[in-house]
């Protein structure tokens, strides 16, 4: 699906305000998204983008979900990671593998992602039928 083969790097966006830790807000409310290429053996930071999408007009604003999806798809992101997702998860899970993480830091989350990369790759292969994952 979409030119992806098992064993290749996946582009993964982590929701953060400070570049090191997850925040205690929804994924779409992060100030930044740090993007890594990750496989089971390695990880490499490749980009940091500002969340310059407009404020939502109401809780679970579909326009906000679309804008964030476009922002991350422009960077070929396949996986999004956060401690908290809002109701828009149902709108974005067809475009990304959404990973709900319990770790506090991006560094610790990368370790968890690498250990579970085959599970994430299998979920990616499901296309629009994918669900979110809890790690």
C-alpha positions as CSV (number, residue, x, y, z in Angstrom):
1,X,0.0,0.0,0.0
2,X,1.2,3.5,-0.9
3,X,4.7,2.3,-1.8
4,X,5.6,1.1,1.7
5,X,7.4,-2.2,2.4
6,X,8.0,-3.8,5.8
7,X,11.5,-3.0,7.1
8,X,11.6,0.5,5.6
9,X,11.7,3.6,7.7
10,X,8.4,5.1,8.7
11,X,7.9,8.9,9.0
12,X,6.5,9.5,12.5
13,X,5.3,12.9,13.9
14,X,5.4,13.5,17.7
15,X,3.2,16.2,19.2
16,X,5.2,18.6,21.4
17,X,5.5,22.1,22.7
18,X,9.1,22.0,23.6
19,X,10.7,19.4,21.3
20,X,11.4,17.0,24.1
21,X,8.2,16.2,26.0
22,X,4.6,15.4,25.1
23,X,2.1,17.9,26.4
24,X,-1.1,17.2,28.3
25,X,-3.4,18.4,25.5
26,X,-4.8,16.9,22.3
27,X,-2.5,16.0,19.4
28,X,-4.0,18.9,17.3
29,X,-3.2,21.4,20.0
30,X,0.6,20.9,20.0
31,X,2.8,23.9,19.1
32,X,5.1,21.7,17.1
33,X,5.5,18.3,15.4
34,X,8.9,16.7,15.5
35,X,9.3,14.2,12.6
36,X,11.5,11.2,12.7
37,X,12.3,8.4,10.4
38,X,12.2,5.2,12.4
39,X,12.7,1.5,11.9
40,X,13.4,-1.3,14.4
41,X,17.1,-0.5,14.4
42,X,17.4,3.3,14.1
43,X,15.8,6.7,14.4
44,X,16.7,10.0,12.9
45,X,15.1,13.4,13.4
46,X,14.4,14.8,10.0
47,X,12.2,17.8,10.6
48,X,10.4,20.1,13.0
49,X,7.3,21.9,11.9
50,X,5.2,24.5,13.6
51,X,1.5,23.9,14.0
52,X,0.3,27.0,12.2
53,X,-3.2,25.8,11.7
54,X,-6.0,28.1,12.8
55,X,-7.7,27.8,16.1
56,X,-10.7,25.5,16.0
57,X,-14.1,27.0,15.9
58,X,-15.5,24.4,18.2
59,X,-14.6,21.1,19.9
60,X,-13.8,18.5,17.2
61,X,-13.7,21.0,14.4
62,X,-13.4,19.0,11.1
63,X,-11.6,22.0,9.5
64,X,-8.8,21.7,12.1
65,X,-8.5,18.0,11.5
66,X,-8.2,18.6,7.7
67,X,-5.6,21.4,8.2
68,X,-3.4,19.3,10.4
69,X,-3.8,16.3,8.1
70,X,-2.6,18.4,5.2
71,X,0.3,19.9,7.2
72,X,1.6,16.4,8.1
73,X,0.8,14.7,4.7
74,X,2.9,17.4,3.0
75,X,5.8,15.9,5.0
76,X,4.8,12.3,4.1
77,X,4.0,11.4,7.7
78,X,2.5,8.0,8.2
79,X,2.3,7.8,12.0
80,X,1.2,10.4,14.6
81,X,2.1,10.0,18.3
82,X,0.7,11.8,21.4
83,X,-0.4,11.2,25.0
84,X,-3.9,12.5,24.2
85,X,-6.0,12.5,21.1
86,X,-9.3,14.3,20.9
87,X,-12.5,13.4,19.0
88,X,-10.9,14.2,15.7
89,X,-8.9,10.9,15.9
90,X,-11.8,9.3,14.1
91,X,-11.2,11.7,11.2
92,X,-7.4,11.3,11.0
93,X,-7.0,7.6,11.6
94,X,-7.8,6.8,8.0
95,X,-4.8,8.9,7.0
96,X,-2.3,8.0,9.7
97,X,-1.6,5.3,12.3
98,X,-2.5,7.1,15.5
99,X,-0.4,5.9,18.4
100,X,-1.5,6.8,22.0
101,X,1.7,6.7,24.1
102,X,2.1,6.6,27.9
103,X,5.7,7.9,27.9
104,X,6.4,11.5,28.9
105,X,9.3,12.1,26.6
106,X,9.8,11.8,22.9
107,X,13.1,9.9,23.6
108,X,11.3,7.2,25.6
109,X,8.5,7.1,23.0
110,X,11.0,6.4,20.2
111,X,12.2,3.3,22.2
112,X,8.6,2.1,22.5
113,X,8.0,2.8,18.8
114,X,11.1,0.8,17.7
115,X,10.0,-2.2,19.9
116,X,6.6,-2.1,18.3
117,X,7.4,-1.1,14.7
118,X,6.1,-4.3,13.2
119,X,2.7,-3.8,14.9
120,X,2.6,-0.2,13.6
121,X,3.6,-1.3,10.1
122,X,0.8,-3.9,10.1
123,X,-1.7,-1.3,11.2
124,X,-0.5,1.0,8.4
125,X,-1.2,-1.7,5.8
126,X,-4.9,-1.7,6.8
127,X,-5.4,1.6,5.0
128,X,-8.6,3.4,5.8
129,X,-9.7,0.5,8.0
130,X,-6.9,1.1,10.6
131,X,-7.5,1.7,14.2
132,X,-5.4,3.7,16.7
133,X,-2.8,1.8,18.8
134,X,-2.1,2.1,22.5
135,X,1.6,1.5,23.5
